[in-house]
Every structure is written in structure tokens, then in C-alpha cells.
Amino acid sequence: MDEVSILLVDDEQAILHMLRTVLLKEQFLDIDTVTTGEEAIAACEKKTYHCIVLDVMLPGRSGLEICPFLRQMTDAPILFLTAKTTDYDKLTGFAVGGDDYVVKPFNPLEVVARIKSLLRRYLPRQTEAEQLPQEGIYDFGRFQVIEPAGELRVEGQPVSCPALVYQLLLYFCKHPNRIFTKSELYERVWGSEAISDDNTVMVHIHRIRERIEADPSNPELLVNVRGLGYKLIQSDTGPGR
């Protein structure tokens, strides 16, 4: 189980210690622990997890509040820990992106059993995505976008990418060397029904550059063509598919 990464999110150190101890005994060797929602988001921005155990009642933003943000970065199963037992609370957890829940107080062995159950469903999907044929892979040398797996890799390493940032980058990858205005990008990525917002496009372009450029302040891949718009440069030595 040493290839499986698990993130535990709870503000009670005793619970984190208990779960970590039991998981280690079950040969889950890559376990990270954090105590706030903000720390959980930061952890998922830096690392790919295969399962997240998320307490609902956290200081600051609750687990229910941060779950949608985590969902923008990962499709790993999320197991809620909750002291709330009403059907409404459980349905809310599913609605914001959770996959399962355990009610406090709980037996740690039940949490481990549910984690294993979630992983049995998640890991085969991930493996299948990794083994998909080369169609839908866009290679730009420094970075690759693997559409079937919904993944961005930079210099061979997976990089977390929120959903709309990824969708905008994927659109550029499918149309390399083509100039788009901000309004065109907004319409085609956010949808024709949306209200155009130039600043939104610029913010997402900045987030793309933070991920794919060696020097985001001096972009060489996703460039601004003055007075015309933006384009993603595809060189002859780095063809996309």
C-alpha cells in the first residue's frame, strides 16, 4: 500500500494520531495530516492523494465549505467524518462532492474498511486512465496535458490544476498557435450563456502560466500578442497530438 497517499483532515490531534496509527498497521505508509481546511487545500495543491478523510466541523471553513475547492483539484474519494446524523446533513455532504461518511464517535477499523472500499473503486479507474492510448495527449515539451486522465504534467511531474484552469489550458492545447481574444476564450470555455469578464480570463491565464512556464513573469509558452489576444506556442520540436 506504499504507493497510496492518504490525507487526514481533522482539528483533533487524538483522532489524527489514532487513524494514522491504524492505517500504518494496515500498511498504508504515505499519510499526511492537517488540522484546518486551508491546510487541506494547500496540501492538495502540492500533492496528489488517492483518498481524503475530511472532518466536517473544522475551525474556520468547514469540511463542507472546502470540499468543492478540493473537487476542483482532485477526483480522489472523500470520506467525511461527521457528528451530524440527519439525512439532510448526509445529503449535503454528497452534494458538495463527498463519496462516503462515518458518524462520530466511530471505530477506526470502520474508517479503514471504508477507505479500502473507496480505493477499490477509485484505483482501477485511475489505472485505466493511465493505460489509455495516446489519443488526447498534448505534448508541448516542458508540459503535457493528458485529456483522458484529466491530468497536467510539468517536466514529468503531475501538477494540480483547478477545473476551469485545466479546461482553459486544454482549449489552448487543442488550438495551438492560434490567437484568441479574451471574449472568445470566455465564451468557449465558460459558455455563451455566461456574462463576459475579461479579468476572470486574465486570472486563469496567470494561473496557467504559474504552472507551465519556467518564468511566469516572462512567459514563453502562453503569450500575449499585443492588441490581438493570447496564444499557446507549439514548436516544431514539441508536437501535440
C-alpha positions as CSV (number, residue, x, y, z in Angstrom):
1,M,0.0,0.0,0.0
2,D,3.1,2.3,0.0
3,E,2.0,3.8,-3.3
4,V,-1.3,5.0,-1.9
5,S,-1.3,8.6,-0.5
6,I,-3.9,9.5,2.1
7,L,-4.7,12.9,3.6
8,L,-6.3,13.1,7.0
9,V,-8.0,16.4,7.9
10,D,-9.2,16.9,11.5
11,D,-8.7,19.5,14.2
12,E,-8.4,16.9,16.9
13,Q,-4.9,15.6,17.2
14,A,-6.1,12.5,19.1
15,I,-8.2,11.4,16.1
16,L,-5.4,12.1,13.6
17,H,-3.0,10.0,15.7
18,M,-5.5,7.2,16.1
19,L,-6.3,7.0,12.4
20,R,-2.7,7.3,11.4
21,T,-1.6,4.5,13.7
22,V,-4.3,2.1,12.4
23,L,-3.6,3.0,8.8
24,L,0.1,2.3,9.3
25,K,-0.7,-1.1,10.8
26,E,-2.7,-1.8,7.6
27,Q,0.5,-0.9,5.5
28,F,-0.7,2.5,4.3
29,L,2.7,4.2,4.5
30,D,2.1,7.6,2.9
31,I,-0.1,9.5,5.2
32,D,-0.3,13.3,5.7
33,T,-2.3,15.1,8.4
34,V,-3.6,18.6,8.6
35,T,-5.9,20.4,11.0
36,T,-7.6,23.1,9.0
37,G,-9.5,23.5,5.7
38,E,-6.9,25.9,4.4
39,E,-4.1,23.5,5.1
40,A,-6.0,20.7,3.3
41,I,-6.4,22.9,0.2
42,A,-2.7,23.8,0.3
43,A,-1.8,20.1,0.6
44,C,-3.9,19.1,-2.4
45,E,-2.3,21.9,-4.4
46,K,1.1,20.4,-3.8
47,K,0.5,16.6,-3.9
48,T,-1.8,14.0,-5.5
49,Y,-3.8,12.0,-3.0
50,H,-5.7,8.8,-3.5
51,C,-8.1,9.3,-0.6
52,I,-9.1,12.2,1.7
53,V,-10.6,11.8,5.1
54,L,-12.3,15.1,5.9
55,D,-13.9,16.2,9.2
56,V,-17.0,18.3,8.7
57,M,-16.5,20.5,11.8
58,L,-13.2,22.3,11.2
59,P,-12.1,25.7,12.6
60,G,-12.6,28.4,10.1
61,R,-14.1,27.0,6.9
62,S,-15.9,23.7,7.5
63,G,-15.2,20.5,5.6
64,L,-18.5,21.0,3.6
65,E,-17.2,24.5,2.6
66,I,-13.8,23.4,1.4
67,C,-14.9,20.2,-0.3
68,P,-15.9,22.0,-3.6
69,F,-12.4,23.6,-3.7
70,L,-10.8,20.2,-3.2
71,R,-13.0,18.8,-6.0
72,Q,-11.5,21.3,-8.4
73,M,-8.1,19.8,-7.8
74,T,-8.7,16.1,-7.3
75,D,-11.2,13.3,-8.1
76,A,-9.9,11.2,-5.2
77,P,-12.7,9.8,-3.0
78,I,-13.5,12.0,0.0
79,L,-14.7,10.3,3.2
80,F,-16.5,12.7,5.6
81,L,-16.2,12.4,9.4
82,T,-19.3,14.0,10.9
83,A,-21.0,14.3,14.3
84,K,-24.2,15.1,12.4
85,T,-26.6,12.3,11.7
86,T,-29.6,13.7,9.9
87,D,-30.4,12.8,6.3
88,Y,-30.1,16.4,5.3
89,D,-26.5,16.6,6.6
90,K,-25.5,13.4,4.8
91,L,-27.1,14.5,1.5
92,T,-25.3,17.9,1.8
93,G,-22.0,16.0,2.1
94,F,-22.7,14.1,-1.1
95,A,-24.0,17.2,-2.9
96,V,-20.7,19.1,-2.3
97,G,-18.5,16.2,-3.6
98,G,-18.2,13.7,-0.8
99,D,-18.2,9.9,-1.5
100,D,-19.0,8.4,1.9
101,Y,-19.3,9.4,5.5
102,V,-18.7,8.0,9.0
103,V,-20.5,9.3,12.1
104,K,-18.6,10.2,15.2
105,P,-17.8,8.6,17.5
106,F,-16.5,5.8,15.2
107,N,-14.5,2.6,15.3
108,P,-11.2,3.4,13.5
109,L,-11.4,0.0,11.9
110,E,-14.6,1.0,10.2
111,V,-12.9,4.1,8.7
112,V,-10.1,1.9,7.4
113,A,-12.6,-0.5,5.9
114,R,-14.4,2.4,4.2
115,I,-11.1,3.8,2.9
116,K,-10.3,0.4,1.4
117,S,-13.7,0.1,-0.2
118,L,-13.4,3.6,-1.8
119,L,-9.9,2.8,-3.0
120,R,-11.1,-0.4,-4.7
121,R,-13.4,1.7,-6.8
122,Y,-11.1,4.6,-7.4
123,L,-7.7,3.0,-8.1
124,P,-8.9,0.8,-11.0
125,R,-10.4,3.9,-12.7
126,Q,-7.1,5.7,-12.2
127,T,-5.1,2.8,-13.6
128,E,-7.4,2.5,-16.6
129,A,-6.9,6.2,-17.3
130,E,-3.2,5.9,-17.2
131,Q,-3.3,3.0,-19.6
132,L,-5.5,4.7,-22.2
133,P,-4.0,5.1,-25.7
134,Q,-2.1,8.1,-26.8
135,E,-5.1,9.9,-28.3
136,G,-5.9,13.0,-26.3
137,I,-2.3,13.6,-25.1
138,Y,-1.0,17.1,-25.9
139,D,2.8,17.3,-25.6
140,F,4.5,20.7,-25.5
141,G,7.9,19.6,-24.4
142,R,8.0,21.2,-21.0
143,F,4.5,20.1,-20.2
144,Q,1.9,17.6,-21.3
145,V,-1.9,17.6,-20.9
146,I,-3.4,14.1,-20.7
147,E,-7.0,14.6,-21.5
148,P,-8.3,11.0,-20.8
149,A,-6.9,11.2,-17.3
150,G,-7.7,14.9,-16.8
151,E,-4.0,15.5,-15.8
152,L,-1.4,18.1,-16.3
153,R,2.3,17.1,-16.1
154,V,5.1,19.6,-16.0
155,E,8.6,18.2,-16.5
156,G,7.3,14.7,-15.9
157,Q,5.6,15.5,-12.6
158,P,1.8,15.7,-12.0
159,V,0.7,19.3,-11.2
160,S,-2.7,20.1,-9.5
161,C,-5.0,22.1,-11.7
162,P,-8.4,23.5,-10.8
163,A,-11.2,22.5,-13.2
164,L,-11.6,25.8,-15.1
165,V,-7.8,26.4,-15.3
166,Y,-7.5,23.0,-16.7
167,Q,-10.3,23.4,-19.2
168,L,-8.8,26.7,-20.5
169,L,-5.4,25.2,-20.9
170,L,-6.9,22.2,-22.7
171,Y,-8.7,24.5,-25.1
172,F,-5.4,26.2,-25.9
173,C,-3.7,22.8,-26.4
174,K,-6.4,21.8,-28.9
175,H,-5.8,25.0,-30.8
176,P,-2.0,25.7,-30.7
177,N,-0.5,28.8,-32.3
178,R,-4.0,30.3,-32.7
179,I,-4.7,33.7,-31.3
180,F,-7.9,34.1,-29.2
181,T,-9.3,37.3,-27.7
182,K,-10.4,37.3,-24.0
183,S,-14.1,37.4,-25.0
184,E,-13.6,34.4,-27.4
185,L,-12.0,32.4,-24.6
186,Y,-14.7,33.3,-22.1
187,E,-17.4,32.3,-24.5
188,R,-15.8,29.0,-25.5
189,V,-14.6,27.9,-22.0
190,W,-17.1,29.4,-19.6
191,G,-20.0,29.2,-22.1
192,S,-22.0,31.6,-24.3
193,E,-24.6,32.0,-21.6
194,A,-22.1,33.4,-19.2
195,I,-21.5,37.2,-18.7
196,S,-18.1,38.0,-20.2
197,D,-15.5,39.0,-17.7
198,D,-12.0,39.9,-19.0
199,N,-10.5,39.9,-15.5
200,T,-11.6,36.3,-15.0
201,V,-9.8,35.2,-18.2
202,M,-6.6,37.1,-17.2
203,V,-6.6,35.5,-13.7
204,H,-6.9,32.0,-15.2
205,I,-4.2,32.7,-17.8
206,H,-2.0,33.8,-14.9
207,R,-2.7,30.5,-13.1
208,I,-1.9,28.5,-16.2
209,R,1.4,30.4,-16.5
210,E,2.2,29.7,-12.8
211,R,2.1,26.0,-13.7
212,I,3.6,25.6,-17.2
213,E,6.1,28.5,-17.5
214,A,9.7,28.3,-16.3
215,D,9.3,32.1,-15.5
216,P,5.6,33.1,-15.3
217,S,6.6,36.8,-15.3
218,N,8.3,36.3,-18.7
219,P,6.1,33.7,-20.5
220,E,7.4,31.8,-23.5
221,L,4.6,29.3,-24.0
222,L,1.3,31.1,-23.3
223,V,2.0,34.5,-24.8
224,N,0.1,37.8,-25.2
225,V,0.0,39.1,-28.8
226,R,-0.3,42.8,-28.2
227,G,-3.7,44.2,-29.4
228,L,-4.9,40.7,-30.6
229,G,-5.1,38.2,-27.7
230,Y,-3.4,35.1,-26.4
231,K,-1.9,32.0,-28.0
232,L,-0.2,28.9,-26.9
233,I,3.0,28.3,-28.8
234,Q,3.7,24.9,-30.2
235,S,7.2,24.5,-31.6
236,D,8.3,22.1,-34.3
237,T,10.2,20.1,-31.7
238,G,7.3,19.5,-29.3
239,P,4.2,18.5,-31.3
240,G,0.9,17.9,-29.6
241,R,-1.4,15.1,-30.5
